[in-house]
Amino acid sequence: MKITKDTVVTLRYKVANAQGQLVEESKAPMVYLHGGYDNTFPKIEAALDGQEPGFSTTVLLQPADAFGQRDESLTTTIPRSQFPAGVKVGGTLRGTGDDGQERAFRVVKIKGPVVLLDANHPYAGQALKFSLTVTDVREASAEEITHRHVHGEHGHHH
């Protein structure tokens, strides 16, 4: 079956940075509803459209086509005295940014009396190379199309 609008696509993937270093590899397959539902990056959908199981490709995405540019306004520091016990560098804290939006902040560094936090996606500002292999394609159910995402195995569960 070919990948077209309203099909469910199962992929194995690897992500490398512009220097070719592996930054992420799927342990479980990625499963998404194809057809402009914002379930994956548009340039990945475009590369897979019309393809079949067994198809492999590599797609280079610039920051604007992936996780966006870094936004330094999404970084902040808090006094270490306000820092919750047990959270370490690499951990995540939920909080409100300067713009009043609820965000997840990664703990980037603990430096003396301050803690540096960053709400940018870890890959923001990076060009990324996605190596993709299609392992399965099936028709989406009416419910999946209505809900705009995959249900069941590797998808959304109610």
Secondary structure by P-SEA (a helix, b strand, c coil): ccccccbbbbbcbbbbccccccccccccbbbbbccccccccaaaaaaaccccccccbbbbbcccccccccccccccccccccccccccccbbbbbbccccbbbbbccccccccbbbbbccccccccbbbbbbbbcbbbbbcaaaaaaccccccccccc
